[in-house]
Amino acid sequence: MCASPSNFTSPIRPFLNYNDKKKEDPEDLGRITINHKLVEGKKVVSGNVLRFLGKPLPQRLVTFNSIEINFLNAEIIQWFQNWQPIFESCPLNLSISGLSDQIWRLIERDMFFLFSKNIENMDLSDNIIRICPTILSQCAILRTVNYTLNSLVYDPSSWQPVQDWLMSPRADNGTPLRIVNLMSASEPVILRCIEELKTAFGLATSRASFIVVIYAQHRLSPFSIDNKRTGEELTLIRHDRVFNNFKLVRHGSPNFLPKATLDGAVEWLMEEEMHRIVVKLRDDDVGDGLLDSFPSAGPSDRR
């Protein structure tokens, strides 16, 4: 597992930079930023700084607003592991961007299991799906995904895992309705994703309700198809004529997903998110030689 504090090889001591959510209760934390800046050859952080690293978890700590990770070493990983009871006590929102294969394998080994079972909402892009196709299926209660397809050509490795997550039968403790907020600048990619979903829906033998909110820079043609085996419909409707947004809805009957539910799906994606964990790391943001045990698969793809 992680090295103990006495075995740290990095001279850089990370800090937690935080803003109180409630001034009367500083242990009910607001925004926490794990960061470093290079000033005259030294790693420093400016602002209101509190050192939690190496200290016990505050006894009265009940929640947090957000944690942004821009720097990672063995001490921070240990700190995250100490915070596992907090992560297990509330639904979480995870945002991942710009990670290399090496960094993801480090996070998956030492950190992801600490909070994966409590992730309800996730922001990620196609490079993360290519690195870890099983990331969505590892999150038992995941209900919404904000997904960005950066590639201008259709790549099955970028879309198939997302489609499989949408189409998979729901576990007993899973959320019945799943939602993907799909963003892509490429019309051919969007059209291909829709066609792949139509094909998978036609072959389905068990129900799995979902909504795909499509932010299109082009006009799509609404449609509705049936699956007699499951008694469901797959319907593409125009949601917003001003912004040219569409919803692809898989539902059991015309009354299964009323307009209130469809509108609520967008609110799920746009609501204020608490308990948010943001991971933005380049290879040179990781200290203590933590990446040495992972063979390099190429430079970070930070988009």
KADA-V99909 format. One line per field, one symbol per residue. ss: DSSP state (H for helix, E for strand, L for the rest). phi: phi as a letter, one per 40 degrees, with the letter a starting at -180 (. if undefined). burial: # if it has 24 or more other ideal C-beta (glycine too) atoms within 12 Angstrom, else .. Layout:
ss = ???
phi = ???
burial = ???
This chain:
ss = LLLLHHHLLLLLLLEEEEEELLLLLLLLEEEEEEELEEELLEEELLLLEELLLLLLLLLLLLLLLEEEELLELHHHHHHHHHLHHHHLLLLEEEEEELLLHHHHHHHHHHLHHHHHHHEEEEEEEHHHHHHLLLLLLLLLLLLEEEEEELLLLLLHHHHHHHHHHHHLLLLLLLLLLEEEEEEELLHHHHHHHHHHHHHHHHHLLLLLLEEEEEELLLLLLLEEEEELLLLEEEEEEEEELLLLEEEEEEELLLLLLLHHHHHHHHHHHHLLLLLEEEEELLHHHELLLLLLLLLLLLLLLLL
phi = .cccdcbcbcccbcbbbbbccbccbccccccbbcaabcbfgbcbbbhcbbcccgbccdcccbaacabbbbaaaccccccccccddccccacbbbbbagccdccccccccbbdccbccbccbababccccccbccccccbcbdbbbcbbccccbcbdccbdccccccccdccdcccdcbbbccbacbcdcdccccccccccccccbbcacabbcbcbcacbcdaabbbcccgbbbbbbccacccfcbbbbbacadccbcdccccccccdcbccbcfbbbbbbbdccbbggccccbdcbhccbcb
burial = .#.....#...#######........#.########......#.#......##...#...#.#####################..##..###############.###.###.###.################.###.#############..##..###########......#.########.#..##########.##..#..##########...#....#.#..#.######.#.....#######.....#....#..##.##...#.#########.####.##........##..
